[in-house]
């Protein structure tokens, strides 16, 4: 049985392949995480072109710095998400700071508004990541309840589970989502949330 702290075998092998410069490894990594990276970047930036740019930056950084990932800190997926979050917030701050400098010459109110927008975007990006990372049964229950406006009885019928199980899944999913306001999701490496 593997140690609890040991990273998944795929993560370790991927890092080794990237360190050897295997272009196919980068393609495989991109196929696996591109939608996560782009979705998080878009959620922070609210702009398709900017999200595309951050996506390119993330994969370029991973390609150029494969040893920056420390498997002892957590899964590769979490590291890639944290990197995406950091680069997207940096881009948002740079863009907004430049816009503020042009319009208001950096007033205190404008700076506070920028920080509020960055915090809001960070929470939204963490919520997206939490939903993407949660187990499929919880995600399916939340999607039925939120997007299709099903109550727990309808959700239970749609999923083919008991009403108690549907309530449990919804409750657990919502509890996980409530952690988006925390500084970092549980199990994420240091530096994921908070200051970017």
C-alpha positions in Angstrom: 0.0 0.0 0.0 1.4 3.5 -0.9 2.2 6.1 1.7 -0.6 8.5 2.3 1.7 11.5 1.4 3.0 10.0 -1.8 1.9 11.9 -4.9 0.1 9.9 -7.6 2.4 7.9 -9.8 1.2 9.8 -12.9 2.2 13.1 -11.3 5.8 11.9 -10.6 6.2 10.3 -14.0 4.9 13.5 -15.7 7.3 15.6 -13.9 10.2 13.3 -14.9 9.1 13.3 -18.5 8.9 17.1 -18.6 12.3 17.4 -17.0 13.7 15.2 -19.8 12.2 17.6 -22.3 9.6 15.2 -23.7 7.3 17.3 -25.9 4.7 14.5 -25.9 4.5 14.9 -22.1 3.6 18.6 -22.5 0.9 17.7 -24.9 -0.5 15.1 -22.5 -0.4 17.6 -19.7 -2.1 20.2 -21.8 -4.9 17.7 -22.9 -5.5 16.9 -19.2 -5.4 20.4 -17.7 -6.1 23.0 -20.4 -9.8 23.3 -19.7 -9.1 23.7 -15.9 -6.4 26.3 -16.6 -8.4 28.3 -19.1 -11.5 28.1 -16.9 -9.8 29.4 -13.8 -8.0 32.1 -15.8 -11.2 33.2 -17.4 -13.0 33.3 -14.1 -10.4 35.6 -12.7 -9.9 37.8 -15.7 -13.4 37.7 -17.3 -11.8 38.0 -20.8 -11.3 35.2 -23.3 -8.1 36.6 -24.8 -6.5 37.3 -21.5 -7.4 33.7 -20.3 -5.8 32.4 -23.5 -2.7 34.3 -22.7 -2.5 33.0 -19.1 -3.1 29.5 -20.4 -0.1 29.9 -22.7 2.0 31.3 -19.8 1.1 28.5 -17.4 2.1 25.7 -19.8 5.2 27.6 -20.9 6.2 28.0 -17.2 5.6 24.3 -16.6 7.7 23.4 -19.7 10.5 25.7 -18.7 10.4 24.9 -15.0 9.3 21.3 -14.4 11.3 21.1 -11.2 9.3 23.9 -9.7 6.6 21.3 -8.9 7.2 19.6 -5.6 5.3 16.4 -5.4 5.5 16.5 -1.6 3.3 19.6 -1.6 0.4 18.0 -3.3 -1.0 16.8 -6.6 0.2 18.2 -9.9 -3.4 19.4 -10.7 -3.4 21.5 -7.5 0.0 23.0 -8.4 -1.1 23.8 -11.9 -4.3 25.4 -10.5 -2.3 27.5 -8.0 0.1 28.6 -10.8 -2.8 29.6 -12.9 -4.4 31.5 -10.1 -1.2 33.4 -9.3 -0.5 34.4 -12.9 -4.1 35.4 -13.6 -4.3 37.6 -10.5 -0.9 39.2 -11.5 -2.3 39.9 -14.9 -5.6 41.3 -13.4 -3.7 43.5 -11.0 -1.4 44.8 -13.8 -4.3 45.5 -16.2 -6.4 47.2 -13.5 -3.5 49.2 -12.1 -2.7 50.5 -15.5 -6.3 51.5 -16.1 -6.6 53.1 -12.7 -3.4 55.1 -13.3 -4.9 56.5 -16.6 -8.3 57.4 -15.1 -7.9 58.3 -11.4 -4.2 58.6 -10.8 -4.3 55.9 -8.1 -6.7 57.3 -5.6 -7.3 55.3 -2.4 -10.9 54.5 -3.4 -9.8 53.2 -6.8 -7.1 51.1 -5.1 -9.7 49.6 -2.7 -12.0 48.9 -5.6 -9.1 47.1 -7.4 -8.4 44.9 -4.3 -12.1 44.1 -3.9 -12.3 43.0 -7.6 -9.2 40.9 -7.2 -10.6 39.2 -4.0 -13.9 38.6 -5.7 -12.2 37.0 -8.8 -10.0 34.9 -6.5 -12.9 33.5 -4.6 -14.8 32.8 -7.8 -11.7 31.0 -9.2 -11.3 28.9 -6.1 -15.0 28.0 -6.2 -14.6 26.9 -9.8 -11.6 24.8 -8.9 -13.5 23.2 -5.9 -16.4 22.2 -8.2 -14.0 20.8 -10.8 -12.1 18.8 -8.1 -15.0 17.5 -6.1 -16.2 13.9 -6.6 -18.5 13.4 -9.5 -21.6 12.3 -7.4 -21.4 15.6 -5.4 -20.8 17.7 -8.6 -23.8 16.0 -10.3 -26.1 16.7 -7.4 -25.1 20.3 -7.3 -25.4 20.8 -11.0 -29.0 19.4 -10.9 -30.0 21.6 -8.0 -28.3 24.7 -9.2 -28.5 24.7 -13.0 -31.7 22.7 -13.4 -33.3 24.0 -10.3 -34.2 20.6 -9.0 -35.1 20.1 -5.3 -33.5 17.2 -3.3 -36.5 14.9 -4.2 -36.1 15.6 -7.9 -32.3 15.3 -7.7 -32.7 11.9 -5.9 -35.0 10.7 -8.7 -32.7 12.0 -11.5 -29.6 10.4 -9.9 -31.4 7.1 -8.9 -30.5 7.5 -5.2 -32.5 7.9 -2.0 -33.7 11.3 -0.9 -31.4 11.0 2.2 -28.4 10.4 -0.1 -29.4 13.3 -2.4 -29.6 15.6 0.7 -26.2 14.3 1.9 -24.5 14.9 -1.5 -26.0 18.4 -1.7 -24.9 19.3 1.9 -21.4 18.0 1.3 -21.1 19.8 -2.0 -22.2 23.1 -0.5 -19.9 22.6 2.5 -17.0 22.2 0.0 -18.1 25.3 -1.9 -18.3 27.3 1.3 -14.5 26.9 1.7 -14.0 29.1 -1.4 -14.0 32.1 0.9 -11.1 30.6 3.0 -7.6 31.5 2.1 -7.0 28.2 0.4 -8.9 25.0 -0.4 -8.2 22.1 1.9 -5.2 20.1 0.8 -3.8 22.8 -1.4 -0.1 23.7 -1.2 1.1 26.8 0.7 0.6 30.0 -1.3 -2.5 28.8 -3.2 -4.9 31.4 -1.7 -4.4 34.7 0.0 -1.6 36.7 -1.4 -0.7 36.0 -5.0 
